[in-house]
């Protein structure tokens, strides 16, 4: 947590930078450099030995990136963050920082399709097993756990089902085994703080709401500092045994003068150094521009989404609306528990006319953009059955929550009257 500020609206504007020391520039500068001049040989030696932290090479760190990381960490209430080149690389690093060949981790079935493929297929080729379980039954995480389980993984607000994940329930199960919960909070920045509910690591695709403008790909990992890796030494050999790729460093020991940052430091100086999914200084800068208005934008996104959900719920061409604001039962209870200040900007709706109605609706939209993305300031729409989920069988689509008439909307920050007017005219032609 920032020592200076506690309110996210202030944190995202001021943490880590209050004028450039050399020039006095108010805006965060773009440090467009590959490398950095060391003060002397002792300084260089200390940096490489991790006796002090500082800039070595932009693949590993950069001053623009550093400010972005400090602000995201402070916003989440964490101790440190690592910015990377994409949300996919953040997902991979979050797990591979703990897992080796022969290990496994347990993952919610309600996750982004690209992450599913990464975990089910690509990581399998690396010798790491992903065990998928239904989050509707939190105890399924315990049932899938064994001595080789290194972490649990979930999304706060996954699409297309948009059912909030039971963070506290699963994190408590994990703590009973000495297993950390990693939460992808991409769809719920500001409105959910997973660390407050027991999560150990948070990750983001900063491409989405944090960046907000649809200009820059990026990802981030945030370390809560609240998980005791050392007490569960056998569970985490990557952090508690000598690492041959860094002079035999034992990360839980090496970081003691620096704070509880064993997880995030290893991700930086091993995974980012060796695999190289580095963000660029310009992308870090662009993401900072989005981050500075994130609290304001999320407020508008969520306010507009509630009004759209209400409008769609009354429309005679819509058979079902999927949004936390209109959920009932346990789904609504989870939404009320974990989402504060809004229910997110993604909405699913099912058109009674099925596949053709779904396609006609998309083609009739005038203001909404037809894109495979979420989190822009602009309103977005897509028909998953014919695009993002088209490679799945009908049965697999239904299991994921996609019907032939399902439409995913990501509500932007335009005036609500213009948003509804566009939906209304498109529905008339669906």
C-alpha positions in Angstrom: 0.0 0.0 0.0 1.2 3.5 -0.8 2.7 5.2 2.3 1.3 8.6 1.1 -2.1 7.9 -0.3 -4.9 5.4 0.4 -7.6 6.5 -2.1 -7.3 4.9 -5.5 -8.3 8.1 -7.3 -5.3 9.8 -5.8 -2.9 6.8 -6.0 -3.3 6.4 -9.8 -2.3 10.1 -10.2 0.5 10.6 -7.7 2.2 7.4 -6.5 5.8 7.0 -7.6 6.1 10.3 -9.4 5.6 14.0 -8.4 7.6 15.8 -11.0 10.8 14.6 -12.7 13.8 15.3 -10.5 16.0 16.4 -13.4 13.6 18.5 -15.6 10.6 19.1 -13.3 8.3 17.5 -15.9 4.9 16.8 -14.3 3.9 14.0 -16.7 5.8 10.7 -16.3 8.6 10.8 -18.9 9.1 8.0 -21.5 12.5 6.7 -20.8 13.3 5.4 -24.3 16.5 3.6 -23.5 17.8 0.0 -23.6 20.4 0.3 -20.9 21.7 2.4 -18.0 25.0 3.9 -17.0 26.3 2.4 -13.7 27.9 4.8 -11.2 30.9 2.6 -10.7 31.8 -1.1 -10.6 30.6 -1.5 -7.0 27.2 -0.1 -8.0 27.0 -2.5 -10.9 28.0 -5.4 -8.7 25.4 -4.5 -6.1 22.6 -4.4 -8.7 23.4 -7.7 -10.2 23.8 -9.3 -6.7 20.4 -7.8 -5.7 22.0 -6.0 -2.8 20.1 -3.0 -4.1 17.4 -2.5 -6.7 17.8 -0.4 -9.7 17.9 -0.2 -13.5 20.1 -2.7 -15.4 18.5 -3.3 -18.7 15.0 -2.4 -20.1 14.1 -6.0 -20.7 14.0 -6.3 -16.9 13.0 -2.9 -15.8 12.6 0.7 -16.9 11.9 4.0 -15.0 8.6 4.5 -16.9 7.6 0.9 -16.2 8.6 1.4 -12.6 6.1 4.1 -12.0 3.3 2.1 -13.6 4.2 -0.8 -11.4 4.2 1.3 -8.2 0.8 2.7 -9.0 -0.8 -0.6 -9.8 0.7 -2.2 -6.7 -0.6 0.7 -4.5 -4.0 0.6 -6.1 -4.3 -3.1 -5.3 -2.9 -2.8 -1.8 0.1 -4.9 -2.7 3.8 -4.6 -2.0 5.2 -4.8 -5.6 4.2 -5.3 -9.2 5.7 -6.4 -12.5 4.5 -5.0 -15.8 4.9 -7.3 -18.8 4.0 -7.3 -22.5 0.5 -8.8 -22.4 -2.2 -10.3 -20.2 -1.3 -13.7 -21.7 2.3 -13.4 -20.5 1.1 -12.3 -17.1 -1.2 -15.4 -16.9 1.7 -17.6 -17.9 4.3 -16.0 -15.5 1.9 -16.0 -12.6 1.7 -19.8 -12.7 5.2 -20.7 -14.0 6.8 -18.7 -11.3 5.7 -21.5 -8.9 5.3 -24.6 -11.1 7.9 -26.9 -12.6 7.6 -29.9 -14.9 5.6 -32.6 -12.9 3.7 -30.0 -10.9 0.0 -29.1 -11.1 -2.3 -26.2 -10.3 -6.1 -26.0 -9.9 -8.1 -23.6 -12.0 -11.7 -22.4 -12.2 -13.5 -23.5 -15.4 -14.9 -20.0 -15.7 -11.9 -18.3 -17.4 -11.0 -16.5 -20.7 -10.8 -18.9 -23.6 -7.2 -17.9 -24.5 -6.1 -18.6 -20.9 -7.9 -22.0 -21.0 -5.9 -23.0 -24.1 -2.7 -21.7 -22.5 -3.3 -23.8 -19.4 -4.8 -26.9 -20.9 -2.5 -27.3 -23.9 0.6 -25.1 -23.9 1.6 -25.6 -20.3 0.8 -29.3 -20.6 3.6 -29.4 -23.2 5.9 -27.9 -20.6 5.0 -30.7 -18.2 2.6 -28.7 -16.0 -0.9 -30.0 -15.4 -3.9 -27.7 -15.1 -6.9 -29.3 -13.2 -10.1 -27.5 -14.0 -12.9 -27.4 -11.4 -16.3 -25.7 -11.2 -16.2 -22.7 -8.9 -19.8 -23.2 -8.0 -18.5 -25.8 -5.6 -15.5 -24.2 -3.8 -14.7 -27.6 -2.2 -13.8 -28.9 -5.6 -10.5 -27.0 -5.3 -9.6 -29.0 -2.2 -10.6 -32.3 -3.9 -8.3 -31.6 -6.8 -5.3 -30.7 -4.6 -2.3 -33.0 -3.9 1.3 -32.6 -2.8 2.3 -31.3 -6.3 -0.3 -28.6 -6.4 1.4 -25.2 -6.4 -1.4 -22.6 -6.7 -5.1 -22.0 -7.5 -6.2 -19.7 -10.3 -9.4 -17.8 -11.1 -11.0 -14.8 -12.7 -12.9 -12.3 -10.5 -15.6 -11.6 -13.2 -15.3 -14.1 -16.0 -17.2 -13.9 -19.3 -19.5 -15.1 -20.7 -21.1 -16.3 -17.5 -20.2 -13.2 -15.5 -20.6 -15.0 -12.2 -18.3 -13.6 -9.5 -15.7 -16.0 -8.2 -15.9 -17.0 -4.5 -12.5 -15.4 -3.6 -12.6 -15.7 0.2 -14.0 -19.2 0.2 -11.3 -20.6 -2.1 -8.5 -18.6 -0.6 -9.3 -20.0 2.8 -9.2 -23.5 1.3 -5.9 -22.7 -0.2 -4.4 -21.5 3.1 -5.4 -24.7 4.8 -3.0 -26.5 2.3 -0.5 -23.7 2.1 -1.5 -22.9 -1.4 -1.8 -19.3 -2.8 -4.8 -18.1 -4.8 -4.0 -16.1 -8.0 -6.8 -13.9 -9.3 -7.2 -12.4 -12.7 -8.9 -9.1 -11.9 -8.9 -7.7 -15.5 -12.7 -7.1 -15.7 -13.0 -5.6 -12.2 -10.3 -3.1 -11.3 -11.3 -0.6 -8.6 -14.6 -2.4 -8.0 -12.9 -5.5 -6.5 -9.7 -5.8 -4.4 -8.9 -9.5 -4.2 -6.2 -9.0 -1.6 -8.9 -7.8 0.8 -10.5 -11.3 0.5 -7.4 -13.4 0.9 -5.9 -13.7 -2.6 -2.1 -13.8 -2.7 -1.4 -12.7 -6.3 -3.4 -10.5 -8.6 -2.8 -10.3 -12.4 -4.2 -8.1 -15.1 -4.4 -7.7 -18.8 -3.7 -3.9 -18.7 -4.8 -3.8 -22.3 -8.4 -3.7 -21.1 -9.8 -1.3 -18.5 -6.5 -0.1 -17.0 -5.3 1.1 -20.3 -8.8 1.9 -21.4 -8.1 3.4 -24.8 -7.5 0.4 -26.9 -4.0 1.5 -27.9 -1.5 -0.6 -26.0 -1.1 -4.3 -25.1 0.1 -5.0 -21.6 -0.2 -7.1 -18.5 0.8 -7.0 -14.8 1.4 -9.2 -11.8 0.9 -7.8 -8.3 2.3 -9.4 -5.2 0.2 -8.9 -2.0 3.2 -9.7 0.3 0.7 -11.5 2.6 1.6 -15.1 1.7 4.2 -16.9 3.7 6.2 -18.8 1.1 9.0 -19.7 3.5 6.7 -21.6 5.9 5.7 -23.9 3.1 9.1 -24.6 1.8 8.4 -28.1 0.4 5.4 -26.7 -1.5 7.5 -24.0 -3.3 11.0 -25.2 -4.3 11.3 -22.5 -6.8 11.3 -19.9 -4.0 12.9 -21.9 -1.2 15.7 -23.9 -2.8 18.9 -22.6 -4.4 18.1 -21.3 -7.9 20.9 -22.4 -10.3 19.8 -19.7 -12.8 20.8 -16.9 -10.3 23.9 -17.9 -8.5 22.1 -20.3 -6.3 19.9 -17.6 -4.8 17.2 -18.8 -2.3 14.5 -16.2 -3.0 12.8 -16.1 0.3 16.2 -15.5 1.9 17.6 -13.1 -0.7 14.7 -10.6 -0.4 14.7 -10.3 3.4 16.5 -6.9 3.3 14.1 -5.7 0.6 10.7 -6.8 1.9 8.2 -9.6 1.3 8.7 -9.6 -2.5 10.2 -13.1 -3.2 7.5 -14.0 -5.7 7.6 -10.8 -7.7 11.4 -10.5 -7.7 11.8 -14.0 -9.0 9.3 -13.3 -11.7 11.3 -10.3 -12.8 14.9 -11.5 -12.7 14.2 -15.1 -13.8 11.1 -15.3 -16.0 11.2 -11.8 -17.5 14.9 -11.9 -17.9 15.0 -15.3 -19.6 11.7 -15.4 -21.5 11.6 -11.7 -22.2 7.9 -10.7 -22.4 8.9 -7.1 -21.6 6.6 -4.1 -21.9 7.9 -1.2 -23.9 8.5 2.3 -22.3 5.9 3.8 -24.7 3.3 1.1 -23.8 4.0 1.7 -20.1 3.5 5.4 -20.7 0.3 4.9 -22.6 -1.0 2.6 -19.8 -0.2 5.2 -17.2 -2.4 7.7 -19.1 -5.3 5.3 -18.9 -4.6 4.4 -15.3 -4.9 8.0 -14.2 -8.6 8.1 -15.1 -9.4 4.5 -14.3 -11.6 5.3 -11.1 -13.6 7.8 -13.1 -14.1 5.6 -16.1 -15.1 2.5 -14.0 -17.7 4.6 -12.3 -19.2 5.6 -15.7 -18.8 2.1 -17.2 -20.7 0.5 -14.3 -23.4 3.1 -14.1 -24.1 2.8 -17.8 -24.1 -1.0 -17.7 -26.8 -1.1 -15.0 -29.1 1.0 -17.1 -28.4 -1.1 -20.2 -29.1 -4.3 -18.2 -32.4 -2.8 -17.0 -33.3 -1.8 -20.6 -32.5 -5.2 -22.1 -34.4 -7.0 -19.3 -37.6 -5.4 -20.5 -37.1 -5.9 -24.3 -39.4 -8.4 -25.9 -36.6 -9.8 -28.2 -34.3 -10.7 -25.3 -34.8 -14.0 -23.5 -32.1 -13.6 -20.9 -29.8 -10.9 -19.5 -26.5 -11.9 -17.9 -25.1 -9.2 -15.6 -24.4 -9.2 -11.8 -26.9 -6.5 -11.2 -29.8 -8.7 -12.3 -28.5 -12.0 -10.9 -30.3 -13.8 -8.1 -29.5 -16.4 -5.4 -25.9 -17.2 -4.6 -24.6 -15.5 -7.8 -26.1 -12.2 -6.6 -24.7 -12.8 -3.1 -21.2 -13.2 -4.4 -21.6 -10.1 -6.6 -22.7 -8.0 -3.6 -19.9 -9.4 -1.4 -17.0 -8.8 -3.8 -18.0 -6.0 -6.1 -18.1 -2.6 -4.5 -19.1 0.6 -6.4 -20.4 -1.2 -9.5 -21.1 -4.5 -11.1 -18.8 -4.3 -14.1 -19.3 -3.2 -17.7 -19.8 -6.5 -19.5 -23.3 -7.7 -20.2 -24.5 -10.9 -21.9 -27.9 -11.1 -23.6 -29.6 -13.9 -25.5 -31.7 -13.0 -28.4 -34.8 -15.1 -28.9 -34.2 -15.4 -32.7 -30.9 -17.4 -32.2 -27.9 -17.3 -34.6 -29.4 -15.2 -37.4 -30.8 -12.7 -34.9 -27.5 -12.4 -33.2 -25.7 -11.8 -36.5 -28.3 -9.3 -37.7 -28.1 -7.4 -34.4 -24.3 -7.0 -34.6 -24.5 -5.9 -38.3 -27.1 -3.3 -37.5 -25.1 -1.6 -34.7 -23.9 1.9 -35.7 -22.1 3.3 -32.7 -20.9 0.1 -31.0 -17.6 -1.3 -32.4 -17.6 -5.0 -33.5 -14.3 -6.2 -31.9 -12.9 -9.1 -30.0 -11.9 -7.0 -27.0 -13.2 -5.6 -23.7 -12.4 -2.6 -21.6 -12.4 0.3 -24.1 -13.8 3.7 -23.4 -16.0 2.9 -26.4 -18.9 0.5 -26.4 -18.1 -2.9 -27.9 -20.1 -5.9 -29.1 -19.5 -9.4 -30.5 -21.5 -12.5 -31.3 -19.4 -15.3 -29.7 -21.0 -18.3 -31.4 -19.8 -17.1 -34.8 -16.5 -15.7 -33.7 -14.6 -16.2 -30.4 -16.3 -19.6 -29.6 -16.9 -20.8 -33.2 -14.2 -23.5 -32.9 -16.1 -25.2 -30.1 -18.9 -27.7 -30.6 -22.4 -26.7 -29.7 -22.2 -28.7 -26.5 -18.9 -27.0 -25.6 -20.4 -23.6 -26.3 -23.3 -24.3 -24.0 -21.0 -25.5 -21.3 -19.1 -22.2 -21.5 -22.4 -20.2 -21.4 -22.7 -19.3 -25.1 -25.9 -19.9 -27.0 -26.5 -19.2 -30.7 -28.2 -16.0 -29.8 -25.8 -14.9 -27.1 -24.3 -11.3 -27.5 -21.5 -10.0 -25.4 -21.7 -6.2 -24.8 -19.0 -4.2 -23.2 -20.6 -0.9 -22.2 -18.5 2.2 -22.7 -18.6 5.7 -21.3 -20.6 7.4 -24.0 -23.9 9.1 -22.9 -26.4 6.5 -21.9 -29.1 7.9 -24.2 -26.8 7.3 -27.3 -25.9 3.8 -26.1 -29.5 2.7 -25.7 -30.6 4.4 -28.9 -28.0 2.3 -30.8 -29.1 -0.9 -29.1 -32.7 -0.1 -29.7 -32.4 0.4 -33.4 -30.2 -2.7 -33.8 -32.7 -4.8 -31.9 -35.5 -3.6 -34.2 -33.6 -5.2 -37.1 -32.4 -8.4 -35.3 
